[in-house]
């Protein structure tokens, strides 16, 4: 018989009349969502005849009790499922604590020896000072004796002072090192003082039965971010795209050799269909506008953002904080020093900073350097009740001391399977992974694709004299990509970072591969053609520009160049193109586009000339 029950509260009567038996379970699978994770545990046990409470201990304190499910096979009945926090039973201590304590003891011993040596040097100097009187008060020393005594005294005192300076310097360094270890020990001890979460399963069996117990639940303080490596050997080769998951977890329990699945779903996001309310149109003076796009214009000019996240309460950096571009899957976590760095997608306006036990902050992207102070959320977990263990207590504050030791990458790609569900896509990794509960970011290779692409160069010399290489990928939606940061490698060299815009609704996905210095672009004003003259009541001004594009490569390239002429918004001003050198103009926007094919070691010139006519009583700005 198989029974699946959602969580509900068991009465105290059960704990008084039921037998108790502990069940040992292990985590064997984890589905990691963009925000949170679903953990699957299992264990075998023997259920005696009668009524029994099966206890599963040492679970994550961030377990979402609403998501808890229990499944077991056998001829018995599951009567109840109860979740509680046990403050009397802490999670297993980190093994690093013992090694840090040994290191601290060794430094303390070395510091004690240094202090003892300083004491010896002090006594030695004191002894020299007491014997400076040569020959007593009545008998004077000879010149030779006096000179020898002075040289001896100077030599010994110099040695003492030099050793004192050296010893004090070593002692100061050891004090700093000892302070760092003590701080790390304090944070690890705080982290490991989290209460253990427990699940109690009330069962009833007519006779003894062997069974396998499976439980699953959601946990907070875990997730993943999509990351990419994009490599292009040359513009004749396919684009190589490596799809990675940057996974992290601070759940309080290590995931040891578990099967990982990465889902593009978010169980914390509301699934309620939005409702379209009536749009009541009124005069502007009676209308209130929500400034929902505040900061948009500023943030559009910011391509990268970085900063440090610190605690409001003690001013210390906070590692492991989730930093997400609002409305996207572009994000990261803060490092050991509380630092973060992100490449921003277009129209990014807000960063969301979140961490269990801290107040979530939404910050407008107003500048490229954003340092954030986060406050403790003392109410976040204050409703948790410790059932059966005395008075009620609240799990408050942040899980401190998460230490990030850099990132681990996988040398070889691992087999993965893409599972398309009704509403989500999951990528299952065949090789088991260990992800420790310390905020360490682990890079897991999900997929590697060799993608046939069309390479084109784009340039807007009015704004930037460099040419940008862009790869056009057709039918890109078959790869199940998410929006995320991408590292760019061109011709075996790292050329920077970009954003893979997987939210595009176009059939072709354009990926910017950065600047190519082998293509030289120039834009010069033609002074001879740029003139101003008066004709009757009007002024006629002409402007001319020469655009030069040179291909220094040995192979031909396709280059698209954009420029513009002004667009009149009043009837008294007329604008007309005079020469565009086969360029295509959009009359609505004034944008001019040239599509060129330039052979290797060749150059092409473009002329852009236009005329503006307006009343001579007015002024226009054409520069």
DOMAR-665259 format. One record per residue (C-alpha): x, y, z negated. Coordinates in steps of 0.2 Angstrom, whole numbers, padded with zeros to 4 digits, always signed. Layout:
<nodes>
XYZ...
</nodes>
This chain:
<nodes>
+0000+0000+0000+0007+0017+0004+0001+0033-0005+0006+0051-0001+0001+0064-0014+0004+0083-0014+0010+0091-0031-0002+0093-0045+0000+0095-0064-0001+0080-0075-0008+0081-0092+0003+0079-0108-0007+0064-0112+0002+0054-0098+0019+0058-0105+0013+0051-0122+0005+0034-0116+0016+0030-0100+0032+0021-0101+0047+0031-0093+0060+0025-0081+0073+0035-0072+0075+0033-0053+0092+0036-0045+0090+0045-0028+0101+0052-0015+0099+0065-0002+0101+0057+0015+0093+0069+0027+0091+0088+0028+0081+0099+0040+0089+0116+0040+0077+0130+0045+0082+0148+0049+0076+0152+0031+0076+0137+0019+0078+0119+0021+0068+0103+0019+0077+0089+0009+0073+0071+0010+0079+0059-0004+0076+0041-0007+0080+0028-0020+0075+0010-0024+0068+0004-0041+0058-0009-0050+0041-0004-0057+0035-0014-0072+0017-0020-0074+0006-0006-0082+0008+0013-0082+0025+0021-0079+0032+0038-0077+0046+0037-0064+0058+0052-0067+0069+0059-0053+0082+0071-0061+0096+0083-0055+0086+0091-0041+0088+0109-0035+0081+0123-0047+0075+0131-0031+0063+0117-0026+0047+0124-0019+0034+0114-0029+0020+0117-0017+0030+0108-0003+0034+0092-0014+0028+0076-0006+0031+0058-0013+0029+0042-0003+0032+0024-0009+0028+0007-0002+0021-0008-0013+0006-0014-0022+0004+0000-0034-0005+0017-0036+0003+0034-0037-0007+0043-0051+0001+0060-0052+0016+0070-0047+0023+0083-0059+0038+0096-0056+0047+0104-0070+0063+0113-0074+0074+0106-0088+0085+0119-0096+0093+0106-0108+0100+0096-0093+0112+0107-0082+0117+0102-0065+0134+0093-0063+0149+0104-0066+0160+0109-0051+0176+0099-0050+0185+0115-0047+0182+0121-0065+0194+0108-0072+0208+0112-0060+0205+0131-0063+0206+0128-0082+0223+0118-0080+0230+0133-0069+0224+0145-0082+0233+0135-0096+0249+0134-0086+0249+0153-0084+0245+0156-0102+0260+0145-0107+0271+0155-0095+0265+0172-0102+0269+0166-0119+0287+0161-0114+0289+0179-0106+0282+0187-0122+0294+0177-0132+0309+0182-0121+0304+0200-0123+0305+0198-0142+0322+0190-0141+0328+0205-0130+0321+0217-0143+0330+0208-0157+0346+0208-0147+0345+0227-0143+0342+0230-0162+0357+0220-0167+0368+0230-0155+0361+0247-0161+0365+0242-0179+0384+0239-0175+0387+0255-0166+0398+0262-0180+0416+0257-0176+0429+0255-0190+0418+0262-0204+0417+0280-0211+0436+0282-0216+0445+0273-0202+0443+0279-0185+0444+0269-0169+0458+0271-0156+0454+0278-0139+0456+0261-0131+0444+0253-0144+0431+0266-0142+0432+0264-0123+0430+0246-0124+0416+0247-0136+0406+0259-0125+0409+0248-0110+0403+0233-0119+0388+0242-0126+0383+0249-0109+0385+0232-0101+0374+0223-0114+0361+0236-0115+0360+0237-0096+0357+0218-0095+0344+0219-0108+0334+0233-0099+0335+0224-0082+0329+0208-0089+0315+0218-0099+0309+0226-0082+0310+0210-0073+0301+0200-0087+0287+0214-0088+0284+0214-0070+0282+0195-0069+0271+0196-0085+0260+0209-0076+0258+0198-0061+0253+0183-0071+0241+0194-0081+0232+0198-0064+0232+0180-0058+0225+0175-0075+0212+0188-0074+0206+0182-0057+0206+0164-0063+0196+0169-0078+0183+0178-0067+0182+0164-0056+0179+0152-0070+0166+0163-0077+0156+0164-0061+0158+0145-0058+0152+0142-0076+0137+0154-0073+0133+0145-0057+0134+0128-0065+0123+0133-0080+0108+0132-0069+0094+0121-0076+0090+0105-0067+0074+0102-0058+0065+0086-0061+0050+0076-0053+0039+0065-0063+0029+0052-0054+0015+0043-0063+0011+0026-0056+0001+0011-0061+0004-0008-0056-0005-0024-0059+0012-0033-0059+0030-0030-0057+0035-0023-0040+0050-0018-0031+0049-0001-0021+0058+0012-0011+0053+0030-0017+0055+0044-0004+0053+0062-0009+0054+0078+0002+0053+0096-0003+0058+0113+0003+0072+0123-0005+0077+0141-0004+0094+0149-0003+0099+0139+0013+0098+0141+0031+0107+0143+0048+0111+0156+0061+0114+0152+0079+0131+0156+0086+0139+0154+0103+0156+0153+0111+0156+0158+0129+0171+0153+0140+0174+0158+0158+0190+0152+0166+0187+0162+0182+0173+0169+0192+0173+0153+0203+0171+0141+0188+0155+0137+0179+0152+0145+0162+0155+0135+0147+0143+0138+0133+0145+0130+0116+0130+0131+0105+0134+0131+0086+0125+0132+0070+0132+0142+0055+0125+0133+0041+0126+0138+0022+0117+0133+0006+0117+0139-0012+0104+0127-0019+0114+0121-0034+0116+0103-0027+0129+0097-0014+0123+0088+0002+0135+0074+0003+0136+0064+0020+0119+0068+0026+0110+0068+0043+0107+0086+0048+0093+0093+0059+0092+0111+0064+0075+0119+0067+0070+0135+0075+0055+0136+0063+0053+0146+0048+0041+0138+0035+0041+0154+0025+0034+0164+0039+0015+0167+0039+0006+0156+0051-0010+0166+0050-0016+0173+0067-0016+0192+0066-0032+0202+0068-0034+0217+0080-0043+0231+0071-0053+0245+0080-0043+0259+0087-0051+0275+0082-0046+0289+0093-0046+0307+0086-0039+0324+0089-0020+0325+0085-0022+0337+0070-0033+0323+0062-0021+0309+0066-0008+0302+0054+0007+0293+0063+0017+0280+0055+0036+0283+0058+0039+0264+0061+0053+0268+0073+0063+0279+0061+0081+0278+0065+0079+0269+0081+0087+0282+0092+0102+0282+0080+0104+0263+0079+0103+0261+0098+0120+0269+0099+0127+0258+0086+0134+0241+0093+0142+0234+0077+0139+0236+0059+0149+0230+0044+0150+0233+0025+0151+0226+0007+0136+0221-0004+0139+0223-0022+0129+0221-0038+0120+0236-0045+0122+0229-0063+0141+0226-0063+0148+0234-0047+0155+0217-0042+0154+0210-0024+0141+0197-0021+0146+0183-0009+0132+0172+0000+0120+0186+0003+0109+0183+0019+0111+0198+0031+0098+0197+0045+0094+0209+0059+0075+0211+0056+0064+0203+0069+0078+0192+0076+0089+0177+0073+0105+0187+0072+0113+0186+0055+0127+0180+0044+0131+0179+0025+0143+0189+0015+0160+0182+0012+0170+0180-0005+0172+0199-0006+0154+0203-0002+0159+0208+0015+0149+0206+0031+0150+0210+0050+0137+0209+0064+0136+0213+0082+0119+0221+0085+0106+0217+0099+0098+0231+0108+0084+0240+0099+0090+0234+0082+0084+0246+0069+0084+0237+0052+0095+0225+0042+0087+0213+0029+0098+0209+0014+0091+0194+0003+0097+0182-0010+0088+0172-0023+0087+0182-0039+0090+0198-0031+0077+0211-0024+0077+0210-0005+0081+0226+0004+0077+0232+0021+0090+0246+0026+0089+0256+0042+0104+0255+0053+0110+0273+0052+0129+0271+0054+0141+0258+0058+0147+0256+0040+0133+0251+0028+0138+0247+0010+0123+0240-0001+0119+0239-0019+0107+0225-0024+0097+0224-0040+0093+0209-0050+0075+0203-0048+0070+0198-0066+0052+0194-0061+0056+0182-0046+0056+0166-0055+0048+0172-0072+0033+0161-0069+0042+0145-0070+0037+0135-0086+0048+0121-0094+0035+0108-0097+0038+0096-0111+0054+0105-0117+0049+0117-0130+0045+0136-0127+0043+0143-0110+0058+0150-0102+0061+0160-0086+0075+0157-0073+0081+0174-0070+0095+0183-0062+0106+0178-0047+0116+0163-0045+0133+0171-0048+0151+0165-0042+0148+0158-0025+0166+0157-0018+0168+0157+0001+0185+0150+0006+0183+0154+0025+0174+0144+0038+0176+0126+0044+0175+0121+0062+0173+0104+0070+0187+0100+0082+0177+0088+0093+0158+0090+0099+0147+0078+0090+0132+0069+0098+0116+0078+0096+0097+0075+0101+0085+0089+0105+0067+0085+0098+0053+0096+0105+0039+0096+0093+0022+0105+0096+0028+0122+0088+0046+0120+0085+0062+0113+0092+0074+0103+0082+0092+0098+0086+0098+0082+0077+0116+0079+0073+0122+0061+0074+0137+0063+0063+0134+0065+0044+0140+0081+0036+0144+0087+0019+0138+0104+0014+0143+0110-0003+0133+0122-0013+0145+0136-0014+0140+0147+0000+0154+0141+0012+0149+0144+0030+0152+0128+0040+0151+0128+0059+0143+0113+0067+0143+0110+0086+0126+0107+0093+0127+0107+0111+0140+0111+0125+0134+0116+0142+0143+0118+0159+0132+0131+0167+0133+0136+0185+0132+0155+0185+0132+0169+0197+0145+0182+0192+0143+0200+0196+0152+0216+0190+0142+0231+0184+0149+0249+0182+0141+0266+0177+0156+0278+0180+0146+0293+0174+0146+0285+0156+0161+0273+0156+0175+0270+0168+0177+0252+0165+0168+0238+0175+0158+0225+0165+0157+0206+0170+0140+0199+0169+0135+0181+0171+0118+0177+0178+0110+0161+0172+0095+0154+0181+0082+0143+0173+0091+0146+0156+0076+0142+0145+0079+0123+0148+0093+0125+0135+0082+0130+0120+0093+0144+0115+0090+0157+0101+0096+0175+0100+0113+0176+0092+0130+0182+0092+0142+0175+0105+0161+0175+0105+0168+0179+0123+0183+0171+0131+0188+0175+0148+0204+0168+0157+0209+0160+0141+0209+0176+0131+0197+0182+0118+0188+0198+0124+0176+0202+0111+0158+0198+0105+0141+0201+0113+0123+0196+0109+0115+0182+0119+0097+0189+0122+0087+0173+0121+0071+0183+0119+0072+0189+0137+0056+0186+0147+0066+0186+0164+0069+0170+0174+0087+0175+0174+0097+0177+0158+0111+0190+0160+0126+0188+0148+0139+0202+0147+0156+0195+0147+0165+0211+0143+0176+0223+0152+0188+0218+0166+0203+0230+0167+0208+0222+0184+0194+0233+0192+0198+0252+0192+0183+0264+0193+0185+0283+0196+0172+0297+0197+0178+0314+0203+0168+0330+0206+0170+0337+0224+0173+0355+0220+0172+0360+0239+0154+0354+0240+0149+0360+0223+0142+0377+0227+0129+0390+0222+0120+0402+0234+0105+0413+0234+0092+0411+0248+0078+0424+0246+0070+0422+0229+0078+0405+0226+0095+0398+0221+0102+0383+0230+0115+0373+0221+0124+0358+0228+0134+0345+0219+0145+0332+0225+0155+0317+0217+0167+0304+0224+0167+0287+0216+0181+0276+0219+0181+0257+0216+0197+0247+0218+0198+0228+0216+0216+0223+0209+0212+0204+0209+0217+0193+0223+0199+0186+0226+0184+0196+0232+0171+0202+0219+0153+0208+0219+0151+0225+0211+0135+0235+0207+0138+0253+0203+0124+0265+0196+0123+0283+0195+0110+0296+0196+0103+0313+0203+0091+0324+0192+0072+0322+0193+0062+0338+0193+0047+0339+0181+0041+0356+0187+0035+0361+0204+0046+0376+0206+0062+0365+0205+0065+0353+0220+0079+0340+0221+0085+0331+0236+0099+0319+0240+0111+0324+0254+0122+0309+0255+0122+0292+0246+0133+0281+0256+0120+0268+0259+0115+0268+0241+0097+0264+0235+0088+0278+0226+0073+0276+0214+0063+0292+0217+0054+0290+0200+0070+0289+0189+0083+0297+0201+0094+0281+0198+0105+0277+0213+0112+0259+0215+0126+0253+0226+0129+0234+0229+0147+0232+0235+0158+0217+0240+0176+0222+0238+0190+0210+0245+0205+0207+0235+0217+0221+0233+0205+0233+0242+0196+0249+0238+0179+0257+0243+0174+0275+0241+0156+0281+0238+0150+0299+0240+0135+0306+0230+0129+0323+0235+0112+0331+0231+0104+0348+0232+0094+0358+0219+0083+0373+0223+0075+0384+0209+0069+0402+0207+0083+0414+0204+0075+0421+0189+0077+0404+0180+0092+0394+0175+0095+0375+0176+0109+0365+0169+0117+0353+0181+0133+0348+0172
</nodes>
